[in-house]
């Protein structure tokens, strides 16, 4: 899996590979997915490069932060899962994202780009462009819509707030679970994903991970059998992200906004 599961729609749909991480659409539904991703910003100024994708979805699982399995599993790192592109829909242009910043507001106009090597057509900003974003704030997406395509939408949504995990003690412990704690996003049905990355070979880069998704309530334990795999590994690292989904529909078309906040700043004690 990629560093963040929700950077691109290919990975959004790949969430189906993880139990309890999404809701299944069993019949054909015009579906729009907007991704807003930010993360640690030492300067205090957060930025994002939003993306949007519009498809006729059938038998796919989509992310829903309110559906959390509170579970962990060992999977390969980084791994990969790229489903075939679904039938894509015209949503008009541009798709406009309006955000709140530390000093005011910012606006992005997303336009459809050329299909990538996997056949995905995303609405994006120009290459290397971004806008500012205040974590936890309310943003707006406006979709003009297109005849015989995706319907118009004007929708406000809440962004994932900043995430900070408390230091994690990697001292070997064969009898106890490993409790993780973090700052919860109050008042929102968010989820927190923690990737405990490690190497099983004793040298080199991580090749495995304990992949966990938890309800965003500030604390959860990793069972000792899985925690000990990470504790005993080398090249240990922790990547985590909070994701918050906002879902709306107009009776025929559905719009899902997935906002994430990524962090690689967790301290590992006794690595």
Backbone as CSV, one residue per row, in Angstrom:
resi,resn,N_x,N_y,N_z,CA_x,CA_y,CA_z,C_x,C_y,C_z
1,UNK,0.830,-1.201,0.000,0.000,0.000,0.000,0.861,1.245,0.000
2,UNK,0.312,2.280,-0.517,1.055,3.516,-0.556,1.144,4.110,0.829
3,UNK,2.014,5.110,0.982,2.230,5.734,2.277,0.928,6.203,2.891
4,UNK,0.062,6.807,2.101,-1.289,7.132,2.566,-2.275,6.461,1.639
5,UNK,-3.246,5.758,2.220,-4.183,5.017,1.394,-5.113,5.904,0.596
6,UNK,-5.179,7.180,0.906,-6.216,7.998,0.308,-5.662,9.117,-0.555
7,UNK,-4.467,8.950,-1.075,-3.899,9.978,-1.932,-4.510,9.908,-3.315
8,UNK,-4.814,8.726,-3.784,-5.339,8.558,-5.139,-6.495,7.587,-5.112
9,UNK,-7.349,7.703,-6.094,-8.548,6.879,-6.083,-8.231,5.411,-6.247
10,UNK,-7.141,5.078,-6.938,-6.765,3.683,-7.041,-6.580,3.093,-5.670
11,UNK,-6.009,3.871,-4.776,-5.773,3.394,-3.425,-7.037,3.516,-2.589
12,UNK,-7.877,4.494,-2.896,-9.151,4.592,-2.204,-9.950,3.317,-2.374
13,UNK,-10.043,2.860,-3.602,-10.817,1.656,-3.837,-10.098,0.429,-3.290
14,UNK,-8.779,0.503,-3.166,-8.033,-0.623,-2.620,-8.309,-0.834,-1.145
15,UNK,-8.955,0.119,-0.512,-9.301,-0.036,0.899,-10.169,-1.273,1.105
16,UNK,-10.813,-1.737,0.050,-11.622,-2.949,0.157,-10.804,-4.125,0.630
17,UNK,-9.484,-4.059,0.463,-8.632,-5.160,0.885,-8.484,-5.236,2.391
18,UNK,-8.888,-4.215,3.110,-8.737,-4.163,4.559,-10.109,-4.260,5.212
19,UNK,-10.290,-5.248,6.047,-11.600,-5.512,6.629,-12.137,-4.306,7.381
20,UNK,-13.414,-3.977,7.101,-14.088,-2.957,7.871,-13.714,-1.530,7.513
21,UNK,-12.932,-1.320,6.473,-12.425,0.004,6.179,-13.329,0.801,5.259
22,UNK,-14.414,0.224,4.747,-15.235,0.976,3.814,-16.639,0.430,3.720
23,UNK,-17.432,1.073,2.886,-18.788,0.632,2.596,-18.838,0.164,1.157
24,UNK,-19.547,-0.935,0.906,-19.613,-1.496,-0.430,-20.798,-0.929,-1.199
25,UNK,-20.541,-0.536,-2.434,-21.598,-0.117,-3.348,-21.916,-1.321,-4.239
26,UNK,-23.072,-1.986,-4.027,-23.354,-3.220,-4.767,-23.929,-2.982,-6.148
27,UNK,-24.501,-1.810,-6.410,-25.099,-1.527,-7.711,-24.494,-0.265,-8.291
28,UNK,-24.725,-0.054,-9.567,-24.112,1.066,-10.271,-24.572,2.395,-9.690
29,UNK,-23.618,3.234,-9.303,-23.896,4.548,-8.724,-22.904,5.548,-9.298
30,UNK,-23.382,6.682,-9.846,-22.436,7.744,-10.206,-21.770,8.259,-8.932
31,UNK,-20.463,8.136,-8.873,-19.724,8.411,-7.641,-18.604,9.399,-7.904
32,UNK,-18.556,10.439,-7.086,-17.437,11.371,-7.118,-16.644,11.265,-5.831
33,UNK,-15.332,11.217,-5.948,-14.468,11.180,-4.776,-13.495,12.345,-4.855
34,UNK,-13.469,13.141,-3.788,-12.539,14.257,-3.667,-11.593,13.947,-2.521
35,UNK,-10.293,14.062,-2.759,-9.304,13.802,-1.714,-8.584,15.085,-1.344
36,UNK,-8.480,15.304,-0.027,-7.786,16.470,0.524,-6.763,15.933,1.511
37,UNK,-5.485,16.032,1.187,-4.450,15.435,2.020,-3.434,16.483,2.455
38,UNK,-3.157,16.506,3.753,-2.101,17.364,4.283,-1.357,16.593,5.366
39,UNK,-0.415,17.241,6.016,0.369,16.544,7.035,1.255,17.495,7.795
40,UNK,2.226,16.925,8.509,3.108,17.719,9.363,3.720,18.884,8.597
41,UNK,3.681,20.047,9.216,4.228,21.263,8.606,5.000,22.024,9.669
42,UNK,6.327,21.839,9.732,7.123,22.509,10.763,6.933,24.019,10.788
43,UNK,6.620,24.598,9.624,6.429,26.047,9.561,5.074,26.461,10.113
44,UNK,4.178,25.492,10.312,2.839,25.808,10.761,1.884,26.151,9.639
45,UNK,2.386,26.183,8.410,1.555,26.484,7.240,1.331,25.183,6.479
46,UNK,0.101,24.691,6.482,-0.225,23.428,5.841,-0.701,23.668,4.418
47,UNK,-0.350,22.761,3.528,-0.763,22.879,2.137,-1.356,21.562,1.666
48,UNK,-2.093,21.637,0.572,-2.711,20.445,-0.002,-2.821,20.612,-1.507
49,UNK,-2.789,19.498,-2.212,-3.042,19.471,-3.662,-4.237,18.559,-3.888
50,UNK,-5.451,19.111,-3.852,-6.656,18.275,-3.937,-6.734,17.533,-5.266
51,UNK,-7.502,16.444,-5.244,-7.765,15.688,-6.467,-9.210,15.222,-6.438
52,UNK,-9.779,14.997,-7.609,-11.144,14.502,-7.717,-11.220,13.466,-8.822
53,UNK,-12.165,12.546,-8.686,-12.302,11.433,-9.622,-13.779,11.090,-9.690
54,UNK,-14.328,10.892,-10.898,-15.754,10.677,-11.068,-15.967,9.422,-11.917
55,UNK,-16.716,8.466,-11.359,-16.876,7.174,-12.020,-18.293,6.662,-11.870
56,UNK,-18.611,5.688,-12.712,-19.819,4.904,-12.520,-19.400,3.693,-11.703
57,UNK,-19.661,3.732,-10.402,-19.114,2.739,-9.483,-20.055,1.553,-9.332
58,UNK,-19.489,0.363,-9.298,-20.262,-0.850,-9.060,-19.358,-1.859,-8.371
59,UNK,-19.861,-2.463,-7.298,-19.140,-3.496,-6.550,-17.749,-3.050,-6.126
60,UNK,-17.664,-1.841,-5.568,-16.402,-1.361,-5.015,-16.638,-0.973,-3.567
61,UNK,-15.574,-0.965,-2.804,-15.646,-0.469,-1.435,-15.016,0.905,-1.384
62,UNK,-15.697,1.807,-0.714,-15.207,3.169,-0.605,-14.935,3.469,0.857
63,UNK,-14.031,4.395,1.143,-13.688,4.668,2.530,-14.833,5.324,3.285
64,UNK,-15.009,4.920,4.528,-15.975,5.549,5.421,-15.358,5.558,6.810
65,UNK,-14.949,6.726,7.262,-14.259,6.812,8.544,-15.151,6.448,9.715
66,UNK,-16.476,6.462,9.504,-17.397,6.091,10.576,-17.516,4.582,10.725
67,UNK,-16.967,3.835,9.756,-16.993,2.380,9.806,-15.598,1.885,10.152
68,UNK,-15.374,1.607,11.425,-14.039,1.219,11.864,-14.078,-0.161,12.498
69,UNK,-13.176,-1.032,12.040,-13.132,-2.394,12.565,-12.308,-2.494,13.840
70,UNK,-11.581,-1.430,14.212,-10.685,-1.473,15.367,-9.858,-2.743,15.333
71,UNK,-9.056,-2.875,14.280,-8.332,-4.110,14.073,-6.943,-3.840,13.520
72,UNK,-6.075,-4.829,13.668,-4.716,-4.763,13.133,-4.406,-6.058,12.390
73,UNK,-3.506,-5.975,11.416,-3.071,-7.146,10.676,-1.665,-6.908,10.159
74,UNK,-0.901,-7.981,10.004,0.414,-7.869,9.380,0.246,-8.002,7.875
75,UNK,0.759,-7.023,7.134,0.732,-7.071,5.682,2.088,-6.618,5.162
76,UNK,2.315,-6.828,3.875,3.585,-6.437,3.277,3.721,-4.925,3.260
77,UNK,4.962,-4.463,3.223,5.237,-3.042,3.063,6.244,-2.875,1.929
78,UNK,6.017,-1.940,0.958,4.849,-1.077,0.910,3.619,-1.737,0.330
79,UNK,3.794,-2.794,-0.484,2.648,-3.458,-1.076,2.068,-2.659,-2.213
80,UNK,1.132,-3.248,-2.947,0.481,-2.557,-4.059,-0.837,-3.241,-4.367
81,UNK,-1.783,-2.468,-4.843,-3.077,-2.990,-5.254,-3.708,-1.963,-6.174
82,UNK,-3.746,-2.267,-7.467,-4.248,-1.316,-8.450,-5.394,-1.943,-9.240
83,UNK,-6.639,-1.647,-8.885,-7.774,-2.180,-9.641,-7.871,-1.524,-11.010
84,UNK,-8.608,-2.153,-11.910,-8.818,-1.572,-13.231,-9.683,-0.322,-13.105
85,UNK,-9.424,0.682,-13.924,-10.241,1.898,-13.865,-11.711,1.600,-14.151
86,UNK,-12.578,2.276,-13.443,-14.007,2.173,-13.682,-14.406,3.151,-14.790
87,UNK,-15.621,2.968,-15.317,-16.112,3.879,-16.339,-16.185,5.289,-15.763
88,UNK,-15.511,6.234,-16.409,-15.385,7.573,-15.857,-16.462,8.511,-16.384
89,UNK,-16.791,9.518,-15.560,-17.866,10.445,-15.861,-17.326,11.860,-15.981
90,UNK,-17.958,12.623,-16.857,-17.659,14.048,-16.974,-18.398,14.786,-15.865
91,UNK,-17.689,15.626,-15.114,-18.301,16.392,-14.031,-18.281,17.883,-14.322
92,UNK,-17.973,18.256,-15.561,-17.818,19.670,-15.869,-16.476,20.184,-15.368
93,UNK,-16.165,21.424,-15.686,-14.886,21.985,-15.265,-15.004,23.496,-15.097
94,UNK,-14.319,24.073,-14.079,-13.459,23.385,-13.123,-14.243,22.924,-11.886
95,UNK,-13.673,21.966,-11.161,-14.133,21.633,-9.817,-13.388,22.566,-8.864
96,UNK,-14.125,23.301,-8.054,-13.519,24.341,-7.221,-13.511,23.923,-5.748
97,UNK,-12.355,24.034,-5.120,-12.190,23.768,-3.689,-11.849,25.084,-2.998
98,UNK,-12.606,25.429,-1.977,-12.336,26.642,-1.183,-11.976,26.226,0.229
99,UNK,-10.853,26.724,0.733,-10.357,26.336,2.046,-10.175,27.542,2.952
100,UNK,-10.133,27.263,4.250,-9.771,28.247,5.263,-8.294,28.064,5.582
101,UNK,-7.562,29.164,5.676,-6.138,29.118,5.989,-5.894,29.799,7.333
102,UNK,-4.636,29.859,7.738,-4.289,30.543,8.990,-4.544,32.049,8.908
103,UNK,-4.583,32.577,7.691,-4.700,34.030,7.540,-5.921,34.473,6.740
104,UNK,-6.689,33.528,6.200,-7.840,33.917,5.388,-8.431,32.738,4.656
105,UNK,-8.401,32.785,3.317,-8.983,31.734,2.489,-8.092,31.476,1.279
106,UNK,-8.314,30.312,0.657,-7.581,29.973,-0.559,-8.524,29.172,-1.453
107,UNK,-8.241,29.167,-2.749,-9.122,28.515,-3.717,-8.302,27.728,-4.726
108,UNK,-8.781,26.542,-5.051,-8.159,25.714,-6.085,-9.184,25.411,-7.158
109,UNK,-8.776,25.484,-8.415,-9.624,25.089,-9.519,-9.012,23.859,-10.180
110,UNK,-9.709,22.740,-10.052,-9.208,21.462,-10.551,-9.782,21.195,-11.935
111,UNK,-8.919,20.776,-12.845,-9.352,20.444,-14.198,-8.889,19.032,-14.544
112,UNK,-9.614,18.339,-15.441,-9.232,16.960,-15.774,-7.878,16.919,-16.474
113,UNK,-7.040,15.998,-16.028,-5.709,15.823,-16.596,-5.683,14.618,-17.532
114,UNK,-4.633,14.490,-18.289,-4.476,13.331,-19.165,-4.431,12.060,-18.328
115,UNK,-4.955,10.981,-18.876,-4.960,9.709,-18.160,-3.545,9.313,-17.777
116,UNK,-3.382,8.784,-16.552,-2.061,8.330,-16.120,-1.790,6.935,-16.681
117,UNK,-0.661,6.335,-16.282,-0.260,5.043,-16.852,-1.237,3.933,-16.510
118,UNK,-2.051,4.133,-15.461,-3.029,3.124,-15.075,-4.421,3.412,-15.634
119,UNK,-4.535,4.482,-16.426,-5.801,4.803,-17.053,-6.710,5.693,-16.244
120,UNK,-6.218,6.246,-15.135,-7.034,7.103,-14.289,-6.998,8.553,-14.781
121,UNK,-8.162,9.170,-14.856,-8.263,10.587,-15.203,-8.681,11.345,-13.953
122,UNK,-7.775,12.137,-13.410,-8.039,12.903,-12.207,-8.239,14.373,-12.553
123,UNK,-9.076,15.032,-11.767,-9.148,16.489,-11.761,-8.107,16.961,-10.759
124,UNK,-7.162,17.802,-11.219,-6.077,18.245,-10.353,-5.727,19.704,-10.639
125,UNK,-4.881,20.237,-9.755,-4.205,21.500,-10.013,-3.072,21.256,-11.008
126,UNK,-2.504,22.316,-11.592,-1.291,22.129,-12.397,-0.188,21.487,-11.564
127,UNK,0.744,20.846,-12.219,1.827,20.138,-11.543,2.550,21.049,-10.553
128,UNK,2.799,20.503,-9.363,3.555,21.172,-8.294,2.821,22.364,-7.679
129,UNK,1.536,22.530,-7.997,0.760,23.616,-7.408,0.024,23.102,-6.176
130,UNK,-0.326,23.994,-5.253,-1.036,23.616,-4.038,-1.757,24.840,-3.486
131,UNK,-2.610,24.611,-2.496,-3.262,25.694,-1.772,-3.042,25.463,-0.282
132,UNK,-3.280,26.505,0.509,-3.131,26.377,1.957,-4.416,25.852,2.577
133,UNK,-4.252,25.234,3.743,-5.368,24.597,4.420,-5.122,24.612,5.923
134,UNK,-6.139,24.935,6.704,-6.050,24.846,8.159,-6.688,23.531,8.597
135,UNK,-5.917,22.596,9.180,-6.491,21.317,9.608,-7.673,21.518,10.548
136,UNK,-8.706,20.691,10.376,-9.885,20.764,11.219,-10.908,21.797,10.802
137,UNK,-10.603,22.580,9.787,-11.511,23.640,9.345,-12.550,23.088,8.365
138,UNK,-13.521,23.933,8.027,-14.554,23.574,7.059,-14.167,24.123,5.686
139,UNK,-14.256,23.276,4.671,-13.985,23.672,3.293,-15.230,23.457,2.447
140,UNK,-15.146,23.877,1.190,-16.275,23.751,0.275,-15.792,23.203,-1.061
141,UNK,-16.597,22.324,-1.665,-16.338,21.861,-3.023,-17.550,22.193,-3.878
142,UNK,-17.290,22.763,-5.050,-18.342,23.068,-6.016,-18.050,22.309,-7.300
143,UNK,-19.000,21.492,-7.718,-18.868,20.688,-8.933,-19.897,21.195,-9.938
144,UNK,-19.466,21.689,-11.093,-20.429,22.260,-12.041,-21.380,21.236,-12.637
145,UNK,-20.921,19.977,-12.777,-21.746,18.951,-13.385,-21.744,19.035,-14.896
146,UNK,-22.218,17.962,-15.527,-22.252,17.901,-16.986,-23.449,17.079,-17.430
147,UNK,-24.042,17.467,-18.555,-25.154,16.707,-19.110,-24.704,15.277,-19.401
148,UNK,-25.528,14.299,-19.004,-25.213,12.878,-19.183,-23.942,12.475,-18.438
149,UNK,-23.571,13.277,-17.423,-22.397,12.952,-16.624,-22.739,13.003,-15.151
150,UNK,-21.842,13.589,-14.351,-22.039,13.690,-12.915,-22.823,14.949,-12.597
151,UNK,-23.726,14.869,-11.624,-24.597,15.986,-11.286,-23.857,17.122,-10.597
152,UNK,-24.388,18.342,-10.641,-23.781,19.464,-9.905,-23.910,19.253,-8.390
153,UNK,-22.871,19.704,-7.650,-22.900,19.675,-6.188,-22.266,20.949,-5.657
154,UNK,-22.773,21.420,-4.525,-22.137,22.484,-3.758,-22.184,22.020,-2.309
155,UNK,-21.021,21.698,-1.727,-21.007,20.925,-0.487,-19.915,21.413,0.459
156,UNK,-20.293,21.630,1.725,-19.328,21.962,2.777,-18.929,20.693,3.527
157,UNK,-17.657,20.591,3.878,-17.165,19.410,4.588,-16.089,19.816,5.588
158,UNK,-15.889,18.981,6.583,-14.864,19.220,7.607,-13.596,18.458,7.256
159,UNK,-12.451,19.108,7.419,-11.164,18.472,7.160,-10.656,17.719,8.383
160,UNK,-9.853,16.701,8.129,-9.181,16.003,9.217,-8.298,16.975,9.982
161,UNK,-8.347,16.884,11.300,-7.521,17.749,12.130,-6.119,17.169,12.243
162,UNK,-5.192,17.969,12.763,-3.811,17.517,12.932,-3.757,16.320,13.873
163,UNK,-2.804,15.444,13.643,-2.667,14.200,14.394,-1.289,14.119,15.023
164,UNK,-1.250,13.747,16.297,0.019,13.539,16.992,-0.093,12.306,17.878
165,UNK,0.710,11.287,17.580,0.775,10.100,18.423,1.810,10.310,19.519
166,UNK,1.482,9.851,20.726,2.447,9.890,21.810,3.578,8.911,21.517
167,UNK,4.777,9.123,22.119,5.897,8.207,21.876,5.505,6.750,22.125
168,UNK,6.065,5.852,21.311,5.751,4.426,21.400,7.005,3.680,21.856
169,UNK,6.862,2.896,22.922,7.978,2.141,23.480,8.097,0.809,22.746
170,UNK,9.238,0.590,22.082,9.459,-0.635,21.305,10.181,-1.705,22.097
171,UNK,10.326,-1.547,23.413,10.988,-2.555,24.240,10.265,-3.893,24.112
172,UNK,11.020,-4.958,23.927,10.444,-6.290,23.772,9.588,-6.657,24.975
173,UNK,8.373,-7.144,24.706,7.425,-7.507,25.761,6.551,-8.633,25.220
174,UNK,6.709,-9.833,25.757,6.030,-10.997,25.197,4.671,-11.263,25.820
175,UNK,4.257,-10.453,26.775,3.029,-10.765,27.501,1.982,-9.658,27.486
176,UNK,2.323,-8.458,27.001,1.388,-7.349,27.095,1.096,-6.745,25.719
177,UNK,-0.151,-6.302,25.565,-0.492,-5.517,24.381,0.266,-4.194,24.418
178,UNK,0.323,-3.518,23.287,0.985,-2.222,23.185,-0.088,-1.158,22.959
179,UNK,-0.285,-0.311,23.960,-1.324,0.710,23.871,-0.792,1.954,23.187
180,UNK,-1.525,2.410,22.175,-1.190,3.634,21.457,-2.157,4.731,21.894
181,UNK,-1.660,5.942,22.043,-2.502,7.082,22.406,-2.205,8.260,21.473
182,UNK,-3.234,9.066,21.232,-3.103,10.206,20.323,-4.164,11.243,20.665
183,UNK,-4.075,12.401,20.032,-5.081,13.453,20.217,-6.283,13.174,19.324
184,UNK,-7.443,12.967,19.907,-8.640,12.642,19.136,-9.225,13.901,18.502
185,UNK,-9.887,13.724,17.352,-10.623,14.824,16.730,-12.041,14.798,17.280
186,UNK,-12.339,15.693,18.190,-13.611,15.684,18.885,-14.768,16.078,17.965
187,UNK,-15.901,15.427,18.156,-17.112,15.806,17.455,-17.217,15.312,16.031
188,UNK,-16.258,14.510,15.562,-16.286,14.013,14.191,-16.084,12.505,14.185
189,UNK,-16.718,11.820,13.239,-16.597,10.369,13.122,-15.382,10.019,12.282
190,UNK,-14.211,10.319,12.829,-12.955,10.075,12.114,-12.388,8.706,12.488
191,UNK,-11.397,8.274,11.721,-10.636,7.071,12.024,-9.152,7.409,11.982
192,UNK,-8.365,6.628,12.707,-6.916,6.787,12.714,-6.275,5.484,12.241
193,UNK,-5.395,5.598,11.263,-4.639,4.459,10.757,-3.203,4.589,11.241
194,UNK,-2.660,3.497,11.781,-1.275,3.458,12.237,-0.568,2.333,11.504
195,UNK,0.555,2.664,10.867,1.381,1.682,10.173,2.694,1.534,10.937
196,UNK,2.843,0.404,11.612,4.069,0.095,12.350,4.984,-0.675,11.395
197,UNK,5.908,0.038,10.768,6.738,-0.530,9.712,8.011,-1.119,10.310
198,UNK,8.502,-2.203,9.703,9.724,-2.831,10.213,10.319,-3.759,9.160
199,UNK,11.555,-4.156,9.398,12.249,-5.108,8.538,12.333,-6.455,9.249
200,UNK,12.037,-7.511,8.506,12.135,-8.858,9.073,13.480,-9.507,8.792
201,UNK,14.344,-8.815,8.038,15.610,-9.411,7.617,16.783,-9.004,8.501
202,UNK,16.554,-8.045,9.406,17.636,-7.589,10.279,18.415,-6.434,9.705
203,UNK,18.313,-6.216,8.404,18.998,-5.092,7.754,18.079,-4.521,6.676
204,UNK,18.434,-3.358,6.188,17.731,-2.804,5.047,16.464,-2.078,5.420
205,UNK,15.699,-1.718,4.397,14.477,-0.950,4.563,13.338,-1.842,5.046
206,UNK,12.293,-1.243,5.625,11.137,-2.033,6.056,10.542,-2.835,4.906
207,UNK,10.127,-4.062,5.211,9.467,-4.909,4.222,8.156,-5.478,4.749
208,UNK,7.783,-5.086,5.970,6.540,-5.560,6.568,5.968,-4.453,7.441
209,UNK,4.710,-4.609,7.823,4.086,-3.617,8.684,2.926,-4.243,9.450
210,UNK,2.654,-3.688,10.617,1.417,-3.962,11.329,0.490,-2.804,10.996
211,UNK,-0.544,-3.106,10.240,-1.451,-2.083,9.720,-2.708,-2.089,10.572
212,UNK,-2.999,-0.957,11.215,-4.127,-0.857,12.139,-5.053,0.286,11.759
213,UNK,-6.349,0.073,11.931,-7.313,1.164,11.849,-8.119,1.177,13.140
214,UNK,-8.206,2.369,13.749,-8.895,2.519,15.017,-9.946,3.623,14.939
215,UNK,-11.019,3.466,15.709,-11.933,4.564,15.941,-11.153,5.713,16.587
216,UNK,-11.433,6.915,16.158,-10.638,8.067,16.609,-11.112,8.546,17.992
217,UNK,-10.818,7.714,19.012,-11.200,8.057,20.379,-10.000,8.338,21.283
218,UNK,-8.800,8.355,20.700,-7.615,8.743,21.448,-6.768,7.618,21.993
219,UNK,-7.239,6.366,21.939,-6.445,5.278,22.506,-6.926,3.933,21.985
220,UNK,-5.978,3.043,21.715,-6.310,1.661,21.373,-5.054,0.816,21.528
221,UNK,-5.255,-0.476,21.765,-4.134,-1.390,21.976,-3.895,-2.245,20.743
222,UNK,-2.616,-2.520,20.478,-2.206,-3.483,19.465,-1.927,-4.790,20.192
223,UNK,-2.562,-5.866,19.767,-2.405,-7.126,20.485,-0.947,-7.555,20.524
224,UNK,-0.581,-8.200,21.628,0.842,-8.456,21.896,1.515,-9.291,20.812
225,UNK,0.804,-10.250,20.198,1.444,-11.090,19.181,1.881,-10.270,17.978
226,UNK,1.067,-9.286,17.585,1.437,-8.415,16.475,2.432,-7.351,16.918
227,UNK,2.227,-6.799,18.102,3.151,-5.786,18.610,4.561,-6.344,18.726
228,UNK,4.684,-7.603,19.118,6.011,-8.191,19.281,6.731,-8.397,17.962
229,UNK,5.973,-8.586,16.872,6.618,-8.674,15.563,7.318,-7.361,15.244
230,UNK,6.644,-6.264,15.534,7.252,-4.946,15.300,8.369,-4.686,16.295
231,UNK,8.149,-5.015,17.565,9.167,-4.790,18.582,10.473,-5.518,18.242
232,UNK,10.339,-6.723,17.669,11.519,-7.531,17.365,12.157,-7.181,16.037
233,UNK,11.499,-6.391,15.223,12.015,-6.056,13.906,13.097,-4.992,13.954
234,UNK,13.717,-4.775,12.816,14.712,-3.709,12.685,14.140,-2.624,11.774
235,UNK,14.881,-1.528,11.650,14.458,-0.403,10.797,13.033,0.027,11.114
236,UNK,12.708,0.088,12.389,11.333,0.413,12.791,10.994,1.874,12.496
237,UNK,9.766,2.059,12.057,9.261,3.400,11.769,7.755,3.396,11.976
238,UNK,7.199,4.571,12.286,5.753,4.702,12.468,5.226,5.772,11.520
239,UNK,4.291,5.376,10.690,3.534,6.338,9.875,2.084,6.243,10.300
240,UNK,1.421,7.382,10.435,0.022,7.382,10.855,-0.732,8.469,10.125
241,UNK,-2.025,8.285,9.997,-2.851,9.346,9.448,-4.260,9.248,10.001
242,UNK,-4.860,10.407,10.166,-6.273,10.522,10.490,-7.024,10.727,9.177
243,UNK,-8.137,10.016,8.990,-8.954,10.309,7.826,-10.402,10.514,8.250
244,UNK,-11.031,11.446,7.565,-12.393,11.840,7.866,-13.168,11.919,6.560
245,UNK,-14.225,11.129,6.453,-15.030,11.131,5.242,-16.315,11.919,5.450
246,UNK,-16.705,12.637,4.409,-17.970,13.361,4.381,-18.722,12.893,3.144
247,UNK,-19.933,12.381,3.345,-20.669,11.722,2.264,-22.028,12.378,2.088
248,UNK,-22.372,12.671,0.846,-23.672,13.245,0.536,-24.167,12.670,-0.788
249,UNK,-25.476,12.744,-1.018,-26.025,12.329,-2.299,-27.277,13.142,-2.581
250,UNK,-27.680,13.166,-3.849,-28.859,13.923,-4.256,-29.992,13.021,-4.701
251,UNK,-29.909,11.747,-4.318,-30.915,10.769,-4.704,-30.486,9.880,-5.838
252,UNK,-29.509,10.338,-6.620,-28.989,9.514,-7.719,-27.467,9.433,-7.677
253,UNK,-26.798,10.581,-7.562,-25.338,10.614,-7.543,-24.836,10.748,-6.103
254,UNK,-23.659,10.206,-5.850,-23.061,10.269,-4.515,-21.696,10.952,-4.582
255,UNK,-21.447,11.815,-3.594,-20.162,12.509,-3.481,-19.532,12.158,-2.147
256,UNK,-18.286,11.690,-2.189,-17.521,11.371,-0.990,-16.277,12.250,-0.955
257,UNK,-16.082,12.948,0.150,-14.859,13.718,0.358,-14.042,13.004,1.426
258,UNK,-12.786,12.717,1.110,-11.894,12.037,2.047,-10.746,12.981,2.381
259,UNK,-10.718,13.428,3.629,-9.667,14.331,4.094,-8.726,13.570,5.011
260,UNK,-7.424,13.731,4.803,-6.437,13.028,5.619,-5.393,13.984,6.171
261,UNK,-4.858,13.623,7.342,-3.716,14.321,7.923,-2.669,13.267,8.247
262,UNK,-1.497,13.381,7.611,-0.435,12.389,7.720,0.674,12.863,8.664
263,UNK,1.247,11.924,9.406,2.380,12.265,10.257,3.415,11.146,10.265
264,UNK,4.681,11.547,10.226,5.817,10.637,10.385,6.669,11.062,11.573
265,UNK,6.063,11.812,12.487,6.831,12.442,13.564,6.770,11.697,14.889
266,UNK,6.168,10.499,14.899,6.061,9.758,16.154,7.432,9.277,16.620
267,UNK,7.730,9.512,17.883,8.990,9.086,18.464,8.914,7.603,18.858
268,UNK,9.919,6.825,18.474,10.021,5.422,18.866,11.068,5.323,19.980
269,UNK,10.628,4.906,21.155,11.530,4.748,22.293,12.144,3.361,22.277
270,UNK,13.431,3.272,22.608,14.148,1.989,22.667,14.001,1.197,21.362
271,UNK,14.342,1.812,20.246,14.154,1.139,18.966,15.084,-0.034,18.733
